[in-house]
Structures are given as C-alpha cells and as structure tokens.
Amino acid sequence: MTYSGAKKYLVMGVVRPSLTVLLPSSEEQDQGNVALVCLANKGFPEGWKLGWRLGAGGALQGSQSLEVLEKDGHYSWSSSLTLPTDQWRKADSVTCEATLKDQTPVTHTLEPHHCSQ
C-alpha cells in the first residue's frame, strides 16, 4: 500500500460494502442451470473476499471479479455462482458473503423456495 493509500485508510477506516443479488429469471431456470450474481458496492479498503454459501454451514464458493476503484475511493466488485436448477430449488438458503480479515461478514441471504420460479 502506498503512503497515500495508508493515509486514506486511516481517515476512512473500514467501510462495509452493500450487497445486491441478481436472481435468475424463470426462463433461465427452465434451461437447467441458474446463474446468481452478487454485486458488492462501496467497500473499503481493497481485499474483501466475496463468495457464496449453500446452506447454513456451506463452504465459500463461486468466482470473484477484480475490484474496481471508484472515483470516490471506494471499491466495487462482484461474484457469480452457477448451479443446476434442481440444486437451486432444493437449497434451504443461498448466501452471498463479503469478508475482510477480522471484520464481521456482510451477508445477503436468499431462500430459493420464496423466490419466484
């Protein structure tokens, strides 16, 4: 981290990102697989990990994009997860989770059976 980055970190502290989950369409579900996308916006500093958990204690999975530094000094990034439609429909919960070192995770949990099919 450069000096200016370190100085900014001291001024801003940790900023927890907001999470938005894009749900699969009913047409997509009819094709056999669903793609879930989680958007993380306005986090700071860099280095947050973003992924998915299936069920209460599932392992973190999915792919993460590179972080993008916004003009306001915050970072935005995304994660995607592709599942077979039957696994999506049978899951008790699907959680997008952003973590940074010793910070409490930021989560957004879906219950697929409550999402429109």
URJO-V900580 format. One record per residue. RES is the residue in one small letter. SS is DSSP state (H for helix, E for strand, C for the rest). Layout:
res ss
RES SS
RES SS
This chain:
res ss
m C
t C
y H
s H
g H
a H
k H
k H
y H
l H
v H
m H
g C
v C
v E
r C
p C
s E
l E
t E
v E
l E
l C
p C
s C
s H
e H
e H
q H
d C
q C
g C
n E
v E
a E
l E
v E
c E
l E
a E
n E
k E
g E
f E
p C
e C
g C
w C
k E
l E
g E
w E
r E
l E
g C
a C
g C
g C
a C
l C
q E
g C
s E
q E
s C
l C
e C
v E
l E
e C
k C
d C
g C
h C
y E
s E
w E
s E
s E
s E
l E
t E
l E
p E
t H
d H
q H
w H
r H
k H
a C
d C
s C
v E
t E
c E
e E
a E
t E
l C
k C
d C
q C
t C
p C
v E
t E
h E
t E
l E
e C
p H
h H
h H
c C
s C
q C
